[in-house]
Amino acid sequence: QAQLVESGGGLVQAGGSLTLSCAASGRFFSINAMAWYRQSPGKQRELVAQITSGGSTTYADSVKGRFTISRDNGKNTVYLQMNSLKPEDTAVYYCTATLHNYWGEGTQVTVSS
């Protein structure tokens, strides 16, 4: 059964950094574009960053220059390095395999001012 498990969330002060990881089980990882979404209370889920199976990346304007998405196909893992965090980055962050529409349960990121 396909599964995505996020980790690395937590509480950090503004200006700090966190690295999220998403470990995938199953044989789908290498052929999928992988993405990170986030959702804050009262807001719609929004795309944060995406990386194709070939390694091409796209970012939301709000995180460009601060966040970096990467993947390790040998470890079936996608990462989100988040630097210069702002209180408005506070959200639950979700990992998804876009081709198969698999989603993880999410990990909470809280940035204090």
C-alpha positions in Angstrom: 0.0 0.0 0.0 1.4 3.4 -1.0 2.2 5.7 1.9 3.7 9.1 2.4 5.0 10.1 5.8 6.0 13.7 6.6 8.4 14.6 9.4 10.5 17.6 10.5 7.8 20.1 11.5 7.9 22.0 14.7 8.1 25.4 16.4 10.7 27.9 15.3 11.3 31.6 15.7 10.9 33.9 12.8 14.1 34.0 10.7 14.9 30.4 11.6 15.0 27.2 9.5 13.4 23.8 9.2 13.8 20.9 6.9 10.8 18.8 6.2 11.1 15.2 4.9 8.6 13.0 3.2 9.3 9.3 3.0 7.4 7.3 0.4 6.7 3.6 0.5 5.8 1.8 -2.7 7.1 1.8 -6.2 5.5 5.0 -7.4 8.0 7.5 -6.1 10.5 7.8 -9.0 7.9 8.4 -11.7 5.9 11.0 -9.8 6.4 14.7 -9.6 6.3 15.4 -5.8 5.0 18.5 -4.2 4.6 20.2 -0.9 1.3 22.0 -0.1 0.3 23.9 3.0 -2.9 24.9 4.7 -3.5 27.4 7.4 -6.7 27.7 9.5 -9.4 29.3 7.4 -7.4 29.2 4.2 -7.4 27.0 1.2 -4.6 24.5 0.7 -1.9 26.1 -1.5 1.0 24.7 -3.5 4.4 25.6 -2.0 6.8 23.8 -4.2 7.0 21.0 -6.8 9.7 18.9 -8.2 9.4 16.7 -11.3 10.7 13.2 -11.7 13.6 14.8 -13.7 14.4 17.3 -11.0 12.8 20.5 -12.4 11.4 22.7 -9.6 8.7 25.4 -9.3 7.8 27.5 -6.2 5.1 29.7 -5.0 6.1 33.4 -5.2 5.7 33.7 -1.4 8.6 31.2 -0.8 10.9 31.8 -3.7 14.4 32.4 -2.5 13.7 31.0 0.9 12.5 27.4 0.3 14.2 24.7 -1.6 12.6 21.4 -2.7 14.8 18.4 -3.5 14.4 14.7 -3.9 16.5 11.5 -3.4 15.1 8.8 -5.6 17.4 6.2 -4.0 15.8 6.9 -0.6 12.2 7.6 -1.9 12.3 10.8 -0.1 11.5 14.4 -0.9 12.7 17.3 1.2 11.7 20.9 1.8 14.4 23.2 3.2 12.8 26.3 4.6 14.9 29.3 5.5 14.1 32.8 6.7 10.8 31.5 8.1 8.0 34.0 8.7 5.0 33.8 10.9 2.8 33.6 7.7 4.6 30.3 6.9 2.7 28.8 9.8 0.6 25.9 8.5 0.2 22.2 8.2 2.5 21.1 5.4 1.5 18.1 3.2 3.5 16.0 0.8 1.9 14.6 -2.3 2.7 12.4 -5.3 1.0 14.3 -8.0 0.6 11.6 -10.6 -1.2 9.1 -8.3 -2.7 11.8 -6.0 -1.3 10.3 -2.9 -1.2 12.5 0.2 0.5 12.3 3.5 -1.1 13.2 6.8 0.8 16.5 7.2 3.2 18.0 9.6 2.7 21.2 11.6 5.0 24.1 11.2 4.6 27.0 13.6 6.7 30.2 13.3 6.6 32.5 16.2 7.2 36.3 15.9 
